[in-house]
Amino acid sequence: MRFVISYVSTAIRELHQDEVVNILEETQIRNNKHGVNGLLIYTSGNFFEVIEGEKIRITDLFKVIKEDPRHKNIILIFEKEVDKPLFKDKDANFISENTLHRQMEVENFLYYIKDLDEGTQTTVKNILKAIATNS
Ligand SMILES: Cc1cc2nc3c(=O)[nH]c(=O)nc-3n(C[C@H](O)[C@H](O)[C@H](O)COP(=O)(O)O)c2cc1C
């Protein structure tokens, strides 16, 4: 069963560009290796992440992420089973402000979440809007 978790969090302090790149790169490599798909955005001191993959892997990974001392105030936005992968591309997609990681337009992301219920989609859209406004 595929499972998706999405959360927002606050970086423990304003991170330097290279620290953000490190987290994004580390995350991308690990996730690709473990068949985890996702999206990680860092902007103005906040993270927004969506991780999707085998249920056990995703729930275990979220436990690890929650313990990571580089961020705090982790707020779960949604967690749910999905019957097909949210991300068509087999590689995880990661974007952040001012970095050259593979760019993914928010419009594309909204396409990927179109199978989630309407309330969840609205929540995600509002968060993305807030992130876009802050950056
Ligand atoms: C905001 C944030 C998001 C992260 N997202 C992931 C992720 O999607 N996948 C991952 O493997 N590690 C992610 N990490 C790193 C993990 O918290 C952890 O450091 C890493 O998985 C290594 O865990 P280990 O030392 O127990 O092997 C993230 C860290 C932060 C701060």
The ligand as an SDF file (V2000), in Angstrom:
LIG
                    3D

 31 33  0  0  0  0  0  0  0  0999 V2000
   13.3370   19.2380    6.7830 C   0  0  0  0  0  0  0  0  0  0  0  0
   13.9700   17.8940    6.6510 C   0  0  0  0  0  0  0  0  0  0  0  0
   13.4410   16.9740    5.7570 C   0  0  0  0  0  0  0  0  0  0  0  0
   14.0360   15.7190    5.5930 C   0  0  0  0  0  0  0  0  0  0  0  0
   13.4870   14.8490    4.7080 N   0  0  0  0  0  0  0  0  0  0  0  0
   14.0550   13.6380    4.5450 C   0  0  0  0  0  0  0  0  0  0  0  0
   13.5230   12.7160    3.6050 C   0  0  0  0  0  0  0  0  0  0  0  0
   12.5500   12.9700    2.9040 O   0  0  0  0  0  0  0  0  0  0  0  0
   14.1650   11.5240    3.4880 N   0  0  0  0  0  0  0  0  0  0  0  0
   15.2720   11.1830    4.2100 C   0  0  0  0  0  0  0  0  0  0  0  0
   15.7850   10.0860    4.0560 O   0  0  0  0  0  0  0  0  0  0  0  0
   15.7820   12.0400    5.1050 N   0  0  0  0  0  0  0  0  0  0  0  0
   15.2170   13.2580    5.2850 C   0  0  0  0  0  0  0  0  0  0  0  0
   15.7550   14.1360    6.1810 N   0  0  0  0  0  0  0  0  0  0  0  0
   16.9420   13.7060    6.9530 C   0  0  0  0  0  0  0  0  0  0  0  0
   16.5390   12.8170    8.1040 C   0  0  0  0  0  0  0  0  0  0  0  0
   15.9570   13.5900    9.1580 O   0  0  0  0  0  0  0  0  0  0  0  0
   17.7520   12.0520    8.6490 C   0  0  0  0  0  0  0  0  0  0  0  0
   18.7750   12.9400    8.9760 O   0  0  0  0  0  0  0  0  0  0  0  0
   18.2820   11.0820    7.6270 C   0  0  0  0  0  0  0  0  0  0  0  0
   17.2430   10.2760    7.1220 O   0  0  0  0  0  0  0  0  0  0  0  0
   19.3730   10.1860    8.2390 C   0  0  0  0  0  0  0  0  0  0  0  0
   18.8310    9.4020    9.2260 O   0  0  0  0  0  0  0  0  0  0  0  0
   19.7460    8.3220    9.9960 P   0  0  0  0  0  0  0  0  0  0  0  0
   20.9110    9.0920   10.5330 O   0  0  0  0  0  0  0  0  0  0  0  0
   18.8380    7.7640   11.0730 O   0  0  0  0  0  0  0  0  0  0  0  0
   20.1260    7.3190    8.9550 O   0  0  0  0  0  0  0  0  0  0  0  0
   15.1890   15.3860    6.3510 C   0  0  0  0  0  0  0  0  0  0  0  0
   15.6970   16.3150    7.2710 C   0  0  0  0  0  0  0  0  0  0  0  0
   15.1140   17.5630    7.4090 C   0  0  0  0  0  0  0  0  0  0  0  0
   15.6890   18.5540    8.3770 C   0  0  0  0  0  0  0  0  0  0  0  0
  1  2  1  0
  2  3  1  0
  2 30  2  0
  3  4  2  0
  4  5  1  0
  4 28  1  0
  5  6  2  0
  6  7  1  0
  6 13  1  0
  7  8  2  0
  7  9  1  0
  9 10  1  0
 10 11  2  0
 10 12  1  0
 12 13  2  0
 13 14  1  0
 14 15  1  0
 14 28  1  0
 15 16  1  0
 16 17  1  0
 16 18  1  0
 18 19  1  0
 18 20  1  0
 20 21  1  0
 20 22  1  0
 22 23  1  0
 23 24  1  0
 24 25  2  0
 24 26  1  0
 24 27  1  0
 28 29  2  0
 29 30  1  0
 30 31  1  0
M  END
$$$$
